[in-house]
Amino acid sequence: MKELKVKVSNRNGLHARPSAHFASVAKKFDCRISVTKGDRAADGKSIMGLLTLAASYGTVLNICLVGPESEQASLALLEDCKEHIALVAQDSP
């Protein structure tokens, strides 16, 4: 299990295009990716799920990755989506 805390760094928030990009990167990996904002959770591989979070600029999101490729997925998401999200904290129990 891998956990990341990220901040939405895109001035327009996590709208359709960055959500689609995030989901397409997430789908490449064999792991479950859950993105939460407060008490709302979304499947990180679902564009619509990510959009329901209504994550505006500066919003802090928690990303939980569980599965055999969670480490690779976390690195890829942080690198490929760095225009949209920025790492705040990282935990690996």
mmCIF file as gemmi writes it, N, C-alpha and C atoms, coordinates in Angstrom:
data_model
loop_
_atom_site.group_PDB
_atom_site.id
_atom_site.type_symbol
_atom_site.label_atom_id
_atom_site.label_alt_id
_atom_site.label_comp_id
_atom_site.label_asym_id
_atom_site.label_entity_id
_atom_site.label_seq_id
_atom_site.pdbx_PDB_ins_code
_atom_site.Cartn_x
_atom_site.Cartn_y
_atom_site.Cartn_z
_atom_site.occupancy
_atom_site.B_iso_or_equiv
_atom_site.pdbx_formal_charge
_atom_site.auth_seq_id
_atom_site.auth_asym_id
_atom_site.pdbx_PDB_model_num
ATOM 1 N N . MET Axp A 1 ? 0.844 -1.189 0 1 0 ? 1 A 1
ATOM 2 C CA . MET Axp A 1 ? 0 0 0 1 0 ? 1 A 1
ATOM 3 C C . MET Axp A 1 ? 0.883 1.244 0 1 0 ? 1 A 1
ATOM 4 N N . LYS Axp A 2 ? 0.482 2.193 -0.771 1 0 ? 2 A 1
ATOM 5 C CA . LYS Axp A 2 ? 1.212 3.455 -0.901 1 0 ? 2 A 1
ATOM 6 C C . LYS Axp A 2 ? 0.203 4.579 -0.756 1 0 ? 2 A 1
ATOM 7 N N . GLU Axp A 3 ? 0.557 5.591 0.008 1 0 ? 3 A 1
ATOM 8 C CA . GLU Axp A 3 ? -0.32 6.747 0.18 1 0 ? 3 A 1
ATOM 9 C C . GLU Axp A 3 ? 0.427 8.018 -0.168 1 0 ? 3 A 1
ATOM 10 N N . LEU Axp A 4 ? -0.265 8.892 -0.886 1 0 ? 4 A 1
ATOM 11 C CA . LEU Axp A 4 ? 0.297 10.186 -1.276 1 0 ? 4 A 1
ATOM 12 C C . LEU Axp A 4 ? -0.676 11.278 -0.875 1 0 ? 4 A 1
ATOM 13 N N . LYS Axp A 5 ? -0.162 12.393 -0.507 1 0 ? 5 A 1
ATOM 14 C CA . LYS Axp A 5 ? -0.988 13.582 -0.279 1 0 ? 5 A 1
ATOM 15 C C . LYS Axp A 5 ? -0.508 14.593 -1.306 1 0 ? 5 A 1
ATOM 16 N N . VAL Axp A 6 ? -1.42 15.043 -2.162 1 0 ? 6 A 1
ATOM 17 C CA . VAL Axp A 6 ? -1.056 15.972 -3.231 1 0 ? 6 A 1
ATOM 18 C C . VAL Axp A 6 ? -1.942 17.206 -3.167 1 0 ? 6 A 1
ATOM 19 N N . LYS Axp A 7 ? -1.453 18.267 -3.752 1 0 ? 7 A 1
ATOM 20 C CA . LYS Axp A 7 ? -2.215 19.511 -3.85 1 0 ? 7 A 1
ATOM 21 C C . LYS Axp A 7 ? -2.466 19.789 -5.325 1 0 ? 7 A 1
ATOM 22 N N . VAL Axp A 8 ? -3.674 20.201 -5.647 1 0 ? 8 A 1
ATOM 23 C CA . VAL Axp A 8 ? -4.006 20.545 -7.031 1 0 ? 8 A 1
ATOM 24 C C . VAL Axp A 8 ? -3.288 21.848 -7.359 1 0 ? 8 A 1
ATOM 25 N N . SER Axp A 9 ? -2.359 21.769 -8.306 1 0 ? 9 A 1
ATOM 26 C CA . SER Axp A 9 ? -1.533 22.925 -8.652 1 0 ? 9 A 1
ATOM 27 C C . SER Axp A 9 ? -1.964 23.594 -9.955 1 0 ? 9 A 1
ATOM 28 N N . ASN Axp A 10 ? -2.929 23.023 -10.643 1 0 ? 10 A 1
ATOM 29 C CA . ASN Axp A 10 ? -3.456 23.604 -11.87 1 0 ? 10 A 1
ATOM 30 C C . ASN Axp A 10 ? -4.418 24.728 -11.49 1 0 ? 10 A 1
ATOM 31 N N . ARG Axp A 11 ? -4.208 25.905 -11.995 1 0 ? 11 A 1
ATOM 32 C CA . ARG Axp A 11 ? -5.049 27.077 -11.656 1 0 ? 11 A 1
ATOM 33 C C . ARG Axp A 11 ? -6.531 26.84 -11.946 1 0 ? 11 A 1
ATOM 34 N N . ASN Axp A 12 ? -6.828 25.976 -12.918 1 0 ? 12 A 1
ATOM 35 C CA . ASN Axp A 12 ? -8.22 25.684 -13.269 1 0 ? 12 A 1
ATOM 36 C C . ASN Axp A 12 ? -8.77 24.477 -12.516 1 0 ? 12 A 1
ATOM 37 N N . GLY Axp A 13 ? -8.002 23.929 -11.595 1 0 ? 13 A 1
ATOM 38 C CA . GLY Axp A 13 ? -8.454 22.774 -10.829 1 0 ? 13 A 1
ATOM 39 C C . GLY Axp A 13 ? -8.317 21.479 -11.617 1 0 ? 13 A 1
ATOM 40 N N . LEU Axp A 14 ? -8.882 20.433 -11.051 1 0 ? 14 A 1
ATOM 41 C CA . LEU Axp A 14 ? -8.82 19.116 -11.694 1 0 ? 14 A 1
ATOM 42 C C . LEU Axp A 14 ? -10.069 18.965 -12.56 1 0 ? 14 A 1
ATOM 43 N N . HIS Axp A 15 ? -10.073 19.68 -13.688 1 0 ? 15 A 1
ATOM 44 C CA . HIS Axp A 15 ? -11.221 19.66 -14.597 1 0 ? 15 A 1
ATOM 45 C C . HIS Axp A 15 ? -11.105 18.469 -15.55 1 0 ? 15 A 1
ATOM 46 N N . ALA Axp A 16 ? -11.872 18.452 -16.616 1 0 ? 16 A 1
ATOM 47 C CA . ALA Axp A 16 ? -11.973 17.281 -17.49 1 0 ? 16 A 1
ATOM 48 C C . ALA Axp A 16 ? -10.637 16.818 -18.084 1 0 ? 16 A 1
ATOM 49 N N . ARG Axp A 17 ? -9.878 17.72 -18.649 1 0 ? 17 A 1
ATOM 50 C CA . ARG Axp A 17 ? -8.638 17.302 -19.307 1 0 ? 17 A 1
ATOM 51 C C . ARG Axp A 17 ? -7.621 16.708 -18.323 1 0 ? 17 A 1
ATOM 52 N N . PRO Axp A 18 ? -7.292 17.373 -17.205 1 0 ? 18 A 1
ATOM 53 C CA . PRO Axp A 18 ? -6.357 16.749 -16.277 1 0 ? 18 A 1
ATOM 54 C C . PRO Axp A 18 ? -6.914 15.481 -15.623 1 0 ? 18 A 1
ATOM 55 N N . SER Axp A 19 ? -8.218 15.418 -15.415 1 0 ? 19 A 1
ATOM 56 C CA . SER Axp A 19 ? -8.818 14.197 -14.865 1 0 ? 19 A 1
ATOM 57 C C . SER Axp A 19 ? -8.659 13.044 -15.846 1 0 ? 19 A 1
ATOM 58 N N . ALA Axp A 20 ? -8.868 13.321 -17.124 1 0 ? 20 A 1
ATOM 59 C CA . ALA Axp A 20 ? -8.699 12.294 -18.152 1 0 ? 20 A 1
ATOM 60 C C . ALA Axp A 20 ? -7.246 11.837 -18.219 1 0 ? 20 A 1
ATOM 61 N N . HIS Axp A 21 ? -6.327 12.765 -18.116 1 0 ? 21 A 1
ATOM 62 C CA . HIS Axp A 21 ? -4.904 12.427 -18.153 1 0 ? 21 A 1
ATOM 63 C C . HIS Axp A 21 ? -4.533 11.567 -16.937 1 0 ? 21 A 1
ATOM 64 N N . PHE Axp A 22 ? -4.971 11.97 -15.755 1 0 ? 22 A 1
ATOM 65 C CA . PHE Axp A 22 ? -4.705 11.219 -14.527 1 0 ? 22 A 1
ATOM 66 C C . PHE Axp A 22 ? -5.244 9.793 -14.66 1 0 ? 22 A 1
ATOM 67 N N . ALA Axp A 23 ? -6.504 9.661 -15.094 1 0 ? 23 A 1
ATOM 68 C CA . ALA Axp A 23 ? -7.135 8.349 -15.226 1 0 ? 23 A 1
ATOM 69 C C . ALA Axp A 23 ? -6.412 7.482 -16.253 1 0 ? 23 A 1
ATOM 70 N N . SER Axp A 24 ? -5.979 8.063 -17.358 1 0 ? 24 A 1
ATOM 71 C CA . SER Axp A 24 ? -5.298 7.265 -18.384 1 0 ? 24 A 1
ATOM 72 C C . SER Axp A 24 ? -3.952 6.751 -17.88 1 0 ? 24 A 1
ATOM 73 N N . VAL Axp A 25 ? -3.241 7.546 -17.102 1 0 ? 25 A 1
ATOM 74 C CA . VAL Axp A 25 ? -1.983 7.083 -16.506 1 0 ? 25 A 1
ATOM 75 C C . VAL Axp A 25 ? -2.287 5.99 -15.479 1 0 ? 25 A 1
ATOM 76 N N . ALA Axp A 26 ? -3.289 6.2 -14.646 1 0 ? 26 A 1
ATOM 77 C CA . ALA Axp A 26 ? -3.652 5.243 -13.597 1 0 ? 26 A 1
ATOM 78 C C . ALA Axp A 26 ? -4.043 3.883 -14.164 1 0 ? 26 A 1
ATOM 79 N N . LYS Axp A 27 ? -4.735 3.879 -15.297 1 0 ? 27 A 1
ATOM 80 C CA . LYS Axp A 27 ? -5.21 2.631 -15.899 1 0 ? 27 A 1
ATOM 81 C C . LYS Axp A 27 ? -4.088 1.722 -16.387 1 0 ? 27 A 1
ATOM 82 N N . LYS Axp A 28 ? -2.892 2.239 -16.518 1 0 ? 28 A 1
ATOM 83 C CA . LYS Axp A 28 ? -1.762 1.442 -17.009 1 0 ? 28 A 1
ATOM 84 C C . LYS Axp A 28 ? -1.223 0.471 -15.963 1 0 ? 28 A 1
ATOM 85 N N . PHE Axp A 29 ? -1.658 0.598 -14.712 1 0 ? 29 A 1
ATOM 86 C CA . PHE Axp A 29 ? -1.05 -0.161 -13.624 1 0 ? 29 A 1
ATOM 87 C C . PHE Axp A 29 ? -2.022 -1.114 -12.945 1 0 ? 29 A 1
ATOM 88 N N . ASP Axp A 30 ? -1.48 -2.249 -12.513 1 0 ? 30 A 1
ATOM 89 C CA . ASP Axp A 30 ? -2.239 -3.288 -11.837 1 0 ? 30 A 1
ATOM 90 C C . ASP Axp A 30 ? -2.301 -2.972 -10.341 1 0 ? 30 A 1
ATOM 91 N N . CYS Axp A 31 ? -3.168 -2.037 -10.001 1 0 ? 31 A 1
ATOM 92 C CA . CYS Axp A 31 ? -3.399 -1.683 -8.603 1 0 ? 31 A 1
ATOM 93 C C . CYS Axp A 31 ? -4.689 -0.886 -8.517 1 0 ? 31 A 1
ATOM 94 N N . ARG Axp A 32 ? -5.247 -0.844 -7.321 1 0 ? 32 A 1
ATOM 95 C CA . ARG Axp A 32 ? -6.447 -0.049 -7.082 1 0 ? 32 A 1
ATOM 96 C C . ARG Axp A 32 ? -5.997 1.338 -6.64 1 0 ? 32 A 1
ATOM 97 N N . ILE Axp A 33 ? -6.562 2.362 -7.246 1 0 ? 33 A 1
ATOM 98 C CA . ILE Axp A 33 ? -6.19 3.743 -6.92 1 0 ? 33 A 1
ATOM 99 C C . ILE Axp A 33 ? -7.446 4.489 -6.484 1 0 ? 33 A 1
ATOM 100 N N . SER Axp A 34 ? -7.418 4.956 -5.247 1 0 ? 34 A 1
ATOM 101 C CA . SER Axp A 34 ? -8.544 5.697 -4.691 1 0 ? 34 A 1
ATOM 102 C C . SER Axp A 34 ? -8.083 7.121 -4.394 1 0 ? 34 A 1
ATOM 103 N N . VAL Axp A 35 ? -8.859 8.094 -4.831 1 0 ? 35 A 1
ATOM 104 C CA . VAL Axp A 35 ? -8.539 9.502 -4.595 1 0 ? 35 A 1
ATOM 105 C C . VAL Axp A 35 ? -9.637 10.068 -3.699 1 0 ? 35 A 1
ATOM 106 N N . THR Axp A 36 ? -9.247 10.681 -2.586 1 0 ? 36 A 1
ATOM 107 C CA . THR Axp A 36 ? -10.235 11.228 -1.676 1 0 ? 36 A 1
ATOM 108 C C . THR Axp A 36 ? -10.021 12.718 -1.428 1 0 ? 36 A 1
ATOM 109 N N . LYS Axp A 37 ? -11.152 13.394 -1.246 1 0 ? 37 A 1
ATOM 110 C CA . LYS Axp A 37 ? -11.172 14.816 -0.869 1 0 ? 37 A 1
ATOM 111 C C . LYS Axp A 37 ? -12.184 14.918 0.257 1 0 ? 37 A 1
ATOM 112 N N . GLY Axp A 38 ? -11.689 15.117 1.46 1 0 ? 38 A 1
ATOM 113 C CA . GLY Axp A 38 ? -12.596 15.141 2.606 1 0 ? 38 A 1
ATOM 114 C C . GLY Axp A 38 ? -13.249 13.785 2.778 1 0 ? 38 A 1
ATOM 115 N N . ASP Axp A 39 ? -14.588 13.764 2.765 1 0 ? 39 A 1
ATOM 116 C CA . ASP Axp A 39 ? -15.299 12.499 2.928 1 0 ? 39 A 1
ATOM 117 C C . ASP Axp A 39 ? -15.739 11.887 1.6 1 0 ? 39 A 1
ATOM 118 N N . ARG Axp A 40 ? -15.307 12.477 0.492 1 0 ? 40 A 1
ATOM 119 C CA . ARG Axp A 40 ? -15.649 11.96 -0.836 1 0 ? 40 A 1
ATOM 120 C C . ARG Axp A 40 ? -14.491 11.148 -1.393 1 0 ? 40 A 1
ATOM 121 N N . ALA Axp A 41 ? -14.817 9.993 -1.954 1 0 ? 41 A 1
ATOM 122 C CA . ALA Axp A 41 ? -13.789 9.144 -2.562 1 0 ? 41 A 1
ATOM 123 C C . ALA Axp A 41 ? -14.166 8.851 -4.01 1 0 ? 41 A 1
ATOM 124 N N . ALA Axp A 42 ? -13.14 8.685 -4.847 1 0 ? 42 A 1
ATOM 125 C CA . ALA Axp A 42 ? -13.361 8.383 -6.257 1 0 ? 42 A 1
ATOM 126 C C . ALA Axp A 42 ? -12.337 7.367 -6.723 1 0 ? 42 A 1
ATOM 127 N N . ASP Axp A 43 ? -12.724 6.582 -7.704 1 0 ? 43 A 1
ATOM 128 C CA . ASP Axp A 43 ? -11.809 5.651 -8.354 1 0 ? 43 A 1
ATOM 129 C C . ASP Axp A 43 ? -10.856 6.485 -9.21 1 0 ? 43 A 1
ATOM 130 N N . GLY Axp A 44 ? -9.558 6.35 -8.973 1 0 ? 44 A 1
ATOM 131 C CA . GLY Axp A 44 ? -8.564 7.12 -9.708 1 0 ? 44 A 1
ATOM 132 C C . GLY Axp A 44 ? -8.466 6.764 -11.18 1 0 ? 44 A 1
ATOM 133 N N . LYS Axp A 45 ? -9.132 5.681 -11.571 1 0 ? 45 A 1
ATOM 134 C CA . LYS Axp A 45 ? -9.116 5.268 -12.982 1 0 ? 45 A 1
ATOM 135 C C . LYS Axp A 45 ? -10.384 5.711 -13.71 1 0 ? 45 A 1
ATOM 136 N N . SER Axp A 46 ? -11.221 6.498 -13.028 1 0 ? 46 A 1
ATOM 137 C CA . SER Axp A 46 ? -12.489 6.956 -13.586 1 0 ? 46 A 1
ATOM 138 C C . SER Axp A 46 ? -12.488 8.477 -13.745 1 0 ? 46 A 1
ATOM 139 N N . ILE Axp A 47 ? -12.602 8.933 -14.969 1 0 ? 47 A 1
ATOM 140 C CA . ILE Axp A 47 ? -12.654 10.371 -15.236 1 0 ? 47 A 1
ATOM 141 C C . ILE Axp A 47 ? -13.845 10.995 -14.495 1 0 ? 47 A 1
ATOM 142 N N . MET Axp A 48 ? -15.008 10.377 -14.634 1 0 ? 48 A 1
ATOM 143 C CA . MET Axp A 48 ? -16.209 10.923 -13.999 1 0 ? 48 A 1
ATOM 144 C C . MET Axp A 48 ? -16.079 10.918 -12.483 1 0 ? 48 A 1
ATOM 145 N N . GLY Axp A 49 ? -15.488 9.873 -11.948 1 0 ? 49 A 1
ATOM 146 C CA . GLY Axp A 49 ? -15.278 9.814 -10.508 1 0 ? 49 A 1
ATOM 147 C C . GLY Axp A 49 ? -14.409 10.956 -10.03 1 0 ? 49 A 1
ATOM 148 N N . LEU Axp A 50 ? -13.333 11.21 -10.742 1 0 ? 50 A 1
ATOM 149 C CA . LEU Axp A 50 ? -12.427 12.303 -10.377 1 0 ? 50 A 1
ATOM 150 C C . LEU Axp A 50 ? -13.127 13.661 -10.476 1 0 ? 50 A 1
ATOM 151 N N . LEU Axp A 51 ? -13.945 13.817 -11.488 1 0 ? 51 A 1
ATOM 152 C CA . LEU Axp A 51 ? -14.672 15.086 -11.653 1 0 ? 51 A 1
ATOM 153 C C . LEU Axp A 51 ? -15.654 15.338 -10.509 1 0 ? 51 A 1
ATOM 154 N N . THR Axp A 52 ? -16.225 14.271 -9.952 1 0 ? 52 A 1
ATOM 155 C CA . THR Axp A 52 ? -17.191 14.446 -8.859 1 0 ? 52 A 1
ATOM 156 C C . THR Axp A 52 ? -16.528 15.003 -7.598 1 0 ? 52 A 1
ATOM 157 N N . LEU Axp A 53 ? -15.207 14.929 -7.507 1 0 ? 53 A 1
ATOM 158 C CA . LEU Axp A 53 ? -14.509 15.486 -6.346 1 0 ? 53 A 1
ATOM 159 C C . LEU Axp A 53 ? -14.507 17.012 -6.364 1 0 ? 53 A 1
ATOM 160 N N . ALA Axp A 54 ? -14.728 17.607 -7.53 1 0 ? 54 A 1
ATOM 161 C CA . ALA Axp A 54 ? -14.74 19.07 -7.678 1 0 ? 54 A 1
ATOM 162 C C . ALA Axp A 54 ? -13.513 19.69 -7.012 1 0 ? 54 A 1
ATOM 163 N N . ALA Axp A 55 ? -12.342 19.182 -7.386 1 0 ? 55 A 1
ATOM 164 C CA . ALA Axp A 55 ? -11.079 19.627 -6.774 1 0 ? 55 A 1
ATOM 165 C C . ALA Axp A 55 ? -10.573 20.892 -7.456 1 0 ? 55 A 1
ATOM 166 N N . SER Axp A 56 ? -10.687 21.999 -6.766 1 0 ? 56 A 1
ATOM 167 C CA . SER Axp A 56 ? -10.238 23.281 -7.304 1 0 ? 56 A 1
ATOM 168 C C . SER Axp A 56 ? -8.769 23.519 -6.95 1 0 ? 56 A 1
ATOM 169 N N . TYR Axp A 57 ? -8.224 24.593 -7.469 1 0 ? 57 A 1
ATOM 170 C CA . TYR Axp A 57 ? -6.826 24.966 -7.213 1 0 ? 57 A 1
ATOM 171 C C . TYR Axp A 57 ? -6.558 25.018 -5.708 1 0 ? 57 A 1
ATOM 172 N N . GLY Axp A 58 ? -5.492 24.364 -5.288 1 0 ? 58 A 1
ATOM 173 C CA . GLY Axp A 58 ? -5.1 24.373 -3.884 1 0 ? 58 A 1
ATOM 174 C C . GLY Axp A 58 ? -5.716 23.273 -3.038 1 0 ? 58 A 1
ATOM 175 N N . THR Axp A 59 ? -6.661 22.536 -3.59 1 0 ? 59 A 1
ATOM 176 C CA . THR Axp A 59 ? -7.296 21.441 -2.853 1 0 ? 59 A 1
ATOM 177 C C . THR Axp A 59 ? -6.275 20.339 -2.568 1 0 ? 59 A 1
ATOM 178 N N . VAL Axp A 60 ? -6.303 19.816 -1.358 1 0 ? 60 A 1
ATOM 179 C CA . VAL Axp A 60 ? -5.429 18.697 -0.996 1 0 ? 60 A 1
ATOM 180 C C . VAL Axp A 60 ? -6.211 17.404 -1.187 1 0 ? 60 A 1
ATOM 181 N N . LEU Axp A 61 ? -5.612 16.479 -1.934 1 0 ? 61 A 1
ATOM 182 C CA . LEU Axp A 61 ? -6.205 15.177 -2.203 1 0 ? 61 A 1
ATOM 183 C C . LEU Axp A 61 ? -5.324 14.086 -1.61 1 0 ? 61 A 1
ATOM 184 N N . ASN Axp A 62 ? -5.952 13.024 -1.142 1 0 ? 62 A 1
ATOM 185 C CA . ASN Axp A 62 ? -5.221 11.853 -0.679 1 0 ? 62 A 1
ATOM 186 C C . ASN Axp A 62 ? -5.378 10.764 -1.73 1 0 ? 62 A 1
ATOM 187 N N . ILE Axp A 63 ? -4.271 10.164 -2.103 1 0 ? 63 A 1
ATOM 188 C CA . ILE Axp A 63 ? -4.28 9.087 -3.088 1 0 ? 63 A 1
ATOM 189 C C . ILE Axp A 63 ? -3.776 7.831 -2.4 1 0 ? 63 A 1
ATOM 190 N N . CYS Axp A 64 ? -4.581 6.781 -2.446 1 0 ? 64 A 1
ATOM 191 C CA . CYS Axp A 64 ? -4.212 5.502 -1.849 1 0 ? 64 A 1
ATOM 192 C C . CYS Axp A 64 ? -4.092 4.475 -2.974 1 0 ? 64 A 1
ATOM 193 N N . LEU Axp A 65 ? -2.944 3.847 -3.063 1 0 ? 65 A 1
ATOM 194 C CA . LEU Axp A 65 ? -2.681 2.864 -4.103 1 0 ? 65 A 1
ATOM 195 C C . LEU Axp A 65 ? -2.434 1.51 -3.447 1 0 ? 65 A 1
ATOM 196 N N . VAL Axp A 66 ? -3.17 0.496 -3.867 1 0 ? 66 A 1
ATOM 197 C CA . VAL Axp A 66 ? -3.041 -0.835 -3.309 1 0 ? 66 A 1
ATOM 198 C C . VAL Axp A 66 ? -2.914 -1.839 -4.448 1 0 ? 66 A 1
ATOM 199 N N . GLY Axp A 67 ? -1.848 -2.619 -4.421 1 0 ? 67 A 1
ATOM 200 C CA . GLY Axp A 67 ? -1.665 -3.645 -5.435 1 0 ? 67 A 1
ATOM 201 C C . GLY Axp A 67 ? -0.211 -3.804 -5.799 1 0 ? 67 A 1
ATOM 202 N N . PRO Axp A 68 ? 0.068 -4.784 -6.661 1 0 ? 68 A 1
ATOM 203 C CA . PRO Axp A 68 ? 1.452 -5.117 -6.989 1 0 ? 68 A 1
ATOM 204 C C . PRO Axp A 68 ? 2.244 -4.01 -7.691 1 0 ? 68 A 1
ATOM 205 N N . GLU Axp A 69 ? 1.567 -3.118 -8.368 1 0 ? 69 A 1
ATOM 206 C CA . GLU Axp A 69 ? 2.273 -2.042 -9.086 1 0 ? 69 A 1
ATOM 207 C C . GLU Axp A 69 ? 2.022 -0.664 -8.471 1 0 ? 69 A 1
ATOM 208 N N . SER Axp A 70 ? 1.706 -0.628 -7.174 1 0 ? 70 A 1
ATOM 209 C CA . SER Axp A 70 ? 1.379 0.652 -6.538 1 0 ? 70 A 1
ATOM 210 C C . SER Axp A 70 ? 2.57 1.608 -6.503 1 0 ? 70 A 1
ATOM 211 N N . GLU Axp A 71 ? 3.758 1.101 -6.283 1 0 ? 71 A 1
ATOM 212 C CA . GLU Axp A 71 ? 4.952 1.967 -6.249 1 0 ? 71 A 1
ATOM 213 C C . GLU Axp A 71 ? 5.198 2.603 -7.62 1 0 ? 71 A 1
ATOM 214 N N . GLN Axp A 72 ? 5.154 1.786 -8.673 1 0 ? 72 A 1
ATOM 215 C CA . GLN Axp A 72 ? 5.364 2.294 -10.032 1 0 ? 72 A 1
ATOM 216 C C . GLN Axp A 72 ? 4.261 3.283 -10.416 1 0 ? 72 A 1
ATOM 217 N N . ALA Axp A 73 ? 3.037 2.974 -10.026 1 0 ? 73 A 1
ATOM 218 C CA . ALA Axp A 73 ? 1.918 3.859 -10.352 1 0 ? 73 A 1
ATOM 219 C C . ALA Axp A 73 ? 2.075 5.21 -9.666 1 0 ? 73 A 1
ATOM 220 N N . SER Axp A 74 ? 2.501 5.204 -8.399 1 0 ? 74 A 1
ATOM 221 C CA . SER Axp A 74 ? 2.655 6.476 -7.681 1 0 ? 74 A 1
ATOM 222 C C . SER Axp A 74 ? 3.721 7.339 -8.343 1 0 ? 74 A 1
ATOM 223 N N . LEU Axp A 75 ? 4.824 6.73 -8.742 1 0 ? 75 A 1
ATOM 224 C CA . LEU Axp A 75 ? 5.89 7.489 -9.412 1 0 ? 75 A 1
ATOM 225 C C . LEU Axp A 75 ? 5.414 8.039 -10.753 1 0 ? 75 A 1
ATOM 226 N N . ALA Axp A 76 ? 4.709 7.212 -11.514 1 0 ? 76 A 1
ATOM 227 C CA . ALA Axp A 76 ? 4.214 7.649 -12.825 1 0 ? 76 A 1
ATOM 228 C C . ALA Axp A 76 ? 3.193 8.774 -12.693 1 0 ? 76 A 1
ATOM 229 N N . LEU Axp A 77 ? 2.279 8.662 -11.73 1 0 ? 77 A 1
ATOM 230 C CA . LEU Axp A 77 ? 1.265 9.71 -11.544 1 0 ? 77 A 1
ATOM 231 C C . LEU Axp A 77 ? 1.913 11.035 -11.164 1 0 ? 77 A 1
ATOM 232 N N . LEU Axp A 78 ? 2.879 10.975 -10.258 1 0 ? 78 A 1
ATOM 233 C CA . LEU Axp A 78 ? 3.549 12.217 -9.842 1 0 ? 78 A 1
ATOM 234 C C . LEU Axp A 78 ? 4.339 12.841 -10.983 1 0 ? 78 A 1
ATOM 235 N N . GLU Axp A 79 ? 4.982 12.013 -11.797 1 0 ? 79 A 1
ATOM 236 C CA . GLU Axp A 79 ? 5.786 12.543 -12.905 1 0 ? 79 A 1
ATOM 237 C C . GLU Axp A 79 ? 4.909 13.006 -14.074 1 0 ? 79 A 1
ATOM 238 N N . ASP Axp A 80 ? 3.992 12.146 -14.51 1 0 ? 80 A 1
ATOM 239 C CA . ASP Axp A 80 ? 3.188 12.445 -15.697 1 0 ? 80 A 1
ATOM 240 C C . ASP Axp A 80 ? 2.111 13.497 -15.453 1 0 ? 80 A 1
ATOM 241 N N . CYS Axp A 81 ? 1.728 13.694 -14.203 1 0 ? 81 A 1
ATOM 242 C CA . CYS Axp A 81 ? 0.66 14.644 -13.887 1 0 ? 81 A 1
ATOM 243 C C . CYS Axp A 81 ? 1.175 15.852 -13.12 1 0 ? 81 A 1
ATOM 244 N N . LYS Axp A 82 ? 2.48 16.11 -13.19 1 0 ? 82 A 1
ATOM 245 C CA . LYS Axp A 82 ? 3.057 17.189 -12.381 1 0 ? 82 A 1
ATOM 246 C C . LYS Axp A 82 ? 2.56 18.58 -12.768 1 0 ? 82 A 1
ATOM 247 N N . GLU Axp A 83 ? 1.956 18.73 -13.94 1 0 ? 83 A 1
ATOM 248 C CA . GLU Axp A 83 ? 1.375 20.013 -14.322 1 0 ? 83 A 1
ATOM 249 C C . GLU Axp A 83 ? 0.062 20.264 -13.569 1 0 ? 83 A 1
ATOM 250 N N . HIS Axp A 84 ? -0.529 19.202 -13.012 1 0 ? 84 A 1
ATOM 251 C CA . HIS Axp A 84 ? -1.846 19.296 -12.396 1 0 ? 84 A 1
ATOM 252 C C . HIS Axp A 84 ? -1.834 19.082 -10.886 1 0 ? 84 A 1
ATOM 253 N N . ILE Axp A 85 ? -0.901 18.25 -10.404 1 0 ? 85 A 1
ATOM 254 C CA . ILE Axp A 85 ? -0.834 17.968 -8.971 1 0 ? 85 A 1
ATOM 255 C C . ILE Axp A 85 ? 0.607 18.067 -8.491 1 0 ? 85 A 1
ATOM 256 N N . ALA Axp A 86 ? 0.788 18.406 -7.226 1 0 ? 86 A 1
ATOM 257 C CA . ALA Axp A 86 ? 2.125 18.498 -6.63 1 0 ? 86 A 1
ATOM 258 C C . ALA Axp A 86 ? 2.123 17.719 -5.322 1 0 ? 86 A 1
ATOM 259 N N . LEU Axp A 87 ? 3.185 16.957 -5.078 1 0 ? 87 A 1
ATOM 260 C CA . LEU Axp A 87 ? 3.295 16.144 -3.883 1 0 ? 87 A 1
ATOM 261 C C . LEU Axp A 87 ? 3.391 17.018 -2.645 1 0 ? 87 A 1
ATOM 262 N N . VAL Axp A 88 ? 2.599 16.677 -1.618 1 0 ? 88 A 1
ATOM 263 C CA . VAL Axp A 88 ? 2.661 17.362 -0.324 1 0 ? 88 A 1
ATOM 264 C C . VAL Axp A 88 ? 3.334 16.437 0.682 1 0 ? 88 A 1
ATOM 265 N N . ALA Axp A 89 ? 2.907 15.166 0.74 1 0 ? 89 A 1
ATOM 266 C CA . ALA Axp A 89 ? 3.489 14.202 1.68 1 0 ? 89 A 1
ATOM 267 C C . ALA Axp A 89 ? 3.334 12.799 1.117 1 0 ? 89 A 1
ATOM 268 N N . GLN Axp A 90 ? 4.164 11.906 1.594 1 0 ? 90 A 1
ATOM 269 C CA . GLN Axp A 90 ? 4.168 10.544 1.103 1 0 ? 90 A 1
ATOM 270 C C . GLN Axp A 90 ? 4.344 9.59 2.285 1 0 ? 90 A 1
ATOM 271 N N . ASP Axp A 91 ? 3.507 8.567 2.357 1 0 ? 91 A 1
ATOM 272 C CA . ASP Axp A 91 ? 3.581 7.576 3.429 1 0 ? 91 A 1
ATOM 273 C C . ASP Axp A 91 ? 3.635 6.181 2.83 1 0 ? 91 A 1
ATOM 274 N N . SER Axp A 92 ? 4.453 5.337 3.403 1 0 ? 92 A 1
ATOM 275 C CA . SER Axp A 92 ? 4.512 3.924 3.031 1 0 ? 92 A 1
ATOM 276 C C . SER Axp A 92 ? 4.605 3.105 4.294 1 0 ? 92 A 1
ATOM 277 N N . PRO Axp A 93 ? 3.467 2.575 4.767 1 0 ? 93 A 1
ATOM 278 C CA . PRO Axp A 93 ? 3.514 1.792 5.998 1 0 ? 93 A 1
ATOM 279 C C . PRO Axp A 93 ? 4.24 0.483 5.804 1 0 ? 93 A 1
